[in-house]
Amino acid sequence: MDAQRKGARVLAGIVCALGVGAGGTLFVLSRPQAEARPAVPRVAARPDGFRDAFDRPELDSAAWISVADGDFQERVVDVQSGRLRLRCATVGTNDRTVKYLGVRSVAAVPLRDGRKVSAELDWNNQANGSYLSSALVLAPAATEGNPLLTSDWIKIEYVGVPPGKNGRLVVGRRAKGRELPLFTEGWPESNRNGRPIARQKIELILRGDGVDVLENGIKVFSSHEKLPFEAAHLYLLMSSHSNYPPRELYWDNVRIE
């Protein structure tokens, strides 16, 4: 009896897949196919960290993936003279949006106690650094857009100060969608003119109870609040408002140890 019921169900399925026309003629019923979903690569975390001096002629696709958000007149992510180059122009683009461009590490890295993340930024002697920024970001989310739109991250960022070459250092974080500035060099109450930015080595040192941020070997900020994530991707970004000619920034000697 069970075999008969099973056979009946199979036959019913066949009949449902077919239609019956006039005179008992069978025809195939067309069904909309399910939309194919692109495969999402799953990359394991790298407990050993990694280093990249960008000494290859091209960006290492096994280590980095390009990210971008917003409209650009021109955008470039490549390796130039042994450094990562981020270049964008925004003339004629949407005035209501800030544009983001950069790279993300393909693999996430566990953020164990004592881990150090470091990189060197060349502000490239900007003739006009207004509304220009460049940031090192750690975020658990793996996005191909702007990681600062995700719910959790910590960033070390240089922000251009209008109207000229100067900038200022910003350390900030976001936890469960709530953003909190941690260090702004006194802005907006003071230091409104910023300071000259040249080649800056930045380091983020993870402790069990917080983080330390160093600039050119000098500690500039210390937090006593643990990061709310245990592994993260590394992002190197630049951003620009609209209506600026091409501007370039460079990153080098990236290490996670």
PEVEN-V528524 format. One record per residue. RES is the residue in three letters. PSI is psi in degrees with one decimal (NA if undefined). NEAR is the number of other ideal C-beta (glycine too) atoms within 12 Angstrom. D_FIRST is the distance of its C-alpha to the first C-alpha in whole Angstrom. Layout:
BEGIN
RES_PSI_NEAR_D_FIRST, RES_PSI_NEAR_D_FIRST
END
This chain:
BEGIN
MET_-43.0_7_0, ASP_-39.8_8_4, ALA_-37.4_9_5, GLN_-41.1_10_5, ARG_-42.0_11_6, LYS_-43.8_12_9, GLY_-36.8_13_10, ALA_-40.5_14_11, ARG_-40.6_14_13, VAL_-45.1_14_14, LEU_-39.8_14_15, ALA_-37.7_13_17, GLY_-38.6_13_19, ILE_-43.3_16_20, VAL_-38.1_17_21, CYS_-29.6_15_23, ALA_-14.3_16_25, LEU_154.5_18_26, GLY_158.7_16_28, VAL_117.7_15_28, GLY_-170.6_11_31, ALA_138.6_8_33, GLY_11.0_7_32, GLY_11.5_10_29, THR_133.9_10_30, LEU_140.3_15_28, PHE_158.2_14_30, VAL_130.7_14_30, LEU_130.7_15_30, SER_134.0_9_33, ARG_139.1_10_32, PRO_131.4_6_35, GLN_145.9_6_35, ALA_139.5_6_35, GLU_129.5_6_39, ALA_134.3_6_40, ARG_130.9_6_41, PRO_142.2_7_44, ALA_136.8_6_44, VAL_115.6_9_46, PRO_136.9_13_47, ARG_115.6_10_47, VAL_125.4_19_50, ALA_153.0_13_51, ALA_152.7_25_54, ARG_98.5_24_57, PRO_-21.9_17_58, ASP_-2.1_15_61, GLY_-161.3_28_62, PHE_168.2_27_64, ARG_145.5_23_67, ASP_116.5_31_68, ALA_7.5_20_72, PHE_44.2_31_71, ASP_7.7_17_72, ARG_158.0_18_70, PRO_-21.3_11_71, GLU_161.9_18_68, LEU_133.6_30_66, ASP_106.9_24_63, SER_-16.1_16_60, ALA_-17.6_16_58, ALA_-30.8_30_60, TRP_151.3_32_61, ILE_139.9_27_59, SER_146.6_31_61, VAL_152.1_37_61, ALA_151.7_29_62, ASP_128.1_29_62, GLY_175.1_29_64, ASP_144.0_25_66, PHE_148.3_32_69, GLN_-37.7_22_71, GLU_142.4_23_71, ARG_139.7_29_69, VAL_131.8_26_69, VAL_111.3_34_68, ASP_-175.0_25_69, VAL_126.5_28_71, GLN_120.4_23_75, SER_44.1_15_77, GLY_24.1_20_75, ARG_152.6_29_74, LEU_124.3_43_71, ARG_129.9_32_73, LEU_122.5_46_71, ARG_134.9_31_73, CYS_152.4_38_72, ALA_142.5_26_74, THR_19.0_32_73, VAL_131.0_20_76, GLY_10.9_14_75, THR_176.7_23_71, ASN_120.6_17_70, ASP_-17.3_16_72, ARG_-2.5_11_70, THR_148.7_20_68, VAL_138.9_28_69, LYS_138.8_38_68, TYR_140.6_40_66, LEU_141.4_42_66, GLY_-152.5_48_65, VAL_158.3_40_63, ARG_141.4_40_60, SER_135.9_41_60, VAL_-43.1_28_56, ALA_147.4_27_55, ALA_156.0_28_56, VAL_129.9_37_58, PRO_140.1_25_58, LEU_69.8_36_61, ARG_163.6_23_62, ASP_131.6_16_65, GLY_-7.4_17_68, ARG_141.5_31_66, LYS_130.1_27_69, VAL_125.6_40_68, SER_154.3_34_71, ALA_161.1_44_72, GLU_127.4_30_76, LEU_132.6_38_76, ASP_110.7_31_79, TRP_-13.0_36_80, ASN_32.3_31_81, ASN_55.7_19_85, GLN_130.1_35_83, ALA_-31.6_17_86, ASN_102.0_23_84, GLY_13.3_35_81, SER_132.6_25_81, TYR_34.5_26_77, LEU_143.7_45_76, SER_160.2_42_74, SER_136.1_45_72, ALA_147.2_41_70, LEU_125.7_47_68, VAL_134.9_43_65, LEU_124.1_44_62, ALA_138.2_38_59, PRO_-23.6_31_56, ALA_141.1_26_54, ALA_95.1_26_54, THR_155.8_28_55, GLU_6.7_26_56, GLY_-138.2_23_58, ASN_113.4_29_61, PRO_-19.2_38_60, LEU_-6.4_34_62, LEU_-6.0_25_60, THR_174.6_30_57, SER_-21.6_19_57, ASP_131.5_30_59, TRP_167.5_41_61, ILE_141.8_43_65, LYS_149.4_44_68, ILE_118.2_42_71, GLU_140.7_43_73, TYR_129.7_42_76, VAL_127.3_39_77, GLY_141.6_36_80, VAL_120.5_31_82, PRO_147.9_20_84, PRO_10.8_16_86, GLY_-132.2_19_87, LYS_-19.0_24_86, ASN_165.2_28_85, GLY_-176.7_38_82, ARG_159.2_34_80, LEU_136.1_39_78, VAL_130.9_37_75, VAL_128.3_36_72, GLY_165.7_29_69, ARG_162.3_36_66, ARG_133.0_27_63, ALA_119.4_22_60, LYS_40.4_14_57, GLY_-3.8_15_59, ARG_117.0_13_62, GLU_140.9_19_65, LEU_118.3_21_68, PRO_132.0_23_71, LEU_-32.5_30_73, PHE_128.7_28_76, THR_13.7_25_78, GLU_31.3_29_81, GLY_-11.1_17_82, TRP_143.0_20_81, PRO_-2.9_15_82, GLU_-32.4_8_84, SER_176.7_12_86, ASN_41.1_19_86, ARG_-21.6_16_86, ASN_-6.8_19_87, GLY_-157.2_31_85, ARG_163.2_25_86, PRO_136.8_19_87, ILE_129.8_32_83, ALA_-116.3_21_84, ARG_116.9_22_82, GLN_125.2_36_80, LYS_122.7_27_78, ILE_143.2_42_75, GLU_137.3_32_73, LEU_113.7_44_71, ILE_125.2_30_70, LEU_130.0_34_68, ARG_166.7_21_68, GLY_-29.0_15_66, ASP_17.4_13_67, GLY_-157.0_23_68, VAL_155.4_37_70, ASP_142.1_30_73, VAL_126.7_38_74, LEU_142.2_24_77, GLU_118.4_33_79, ASN_41.8_18_81, GLY_-2.1_15_81, ILE_129.2_15_82, LYS_125.2_18_80, VAL_-16.0_28_80, PHE_143.2_30_77, SER_131.4_20_75, SER_146.7_27_72, HIS_33.5_13_71, GLU_124.7_18_67, LYS_144.6_19_64, LEU_144.4_34_62, PRO_19.3_24_59, PHE_153.2_26_57, GLU_-10.8_19_57, ALA_153.9_29_56, ALA_155.4_39_58, HIS_149.8_40_58, LEU_128.5_47_62, TYR_140.7_49_63, LEU_118.8_49_67, LEU_158.1_47_67, MET_155.1_52_70, SER_155.8_41_70, SER_144.1_43_73, HIS_178.8_31_73, SER_163.1_24_74, ASN_43.8_22_77, TYR_140.2_32_78, PRO_175.7_21_79, PRO_132.8_25_77, ARG_144.2_39_78, GLU_143.9_34_77, LEU_156.3_43_76, TYR_142.4_34_75, TRP_148.6_43_73, ASP_163.9_30_74, ASN_56.9_27_73, VAL_130.3_38_70, ARG_138.4_27_69, ILE_112.2_36_66, GLU_NA_22_67
END
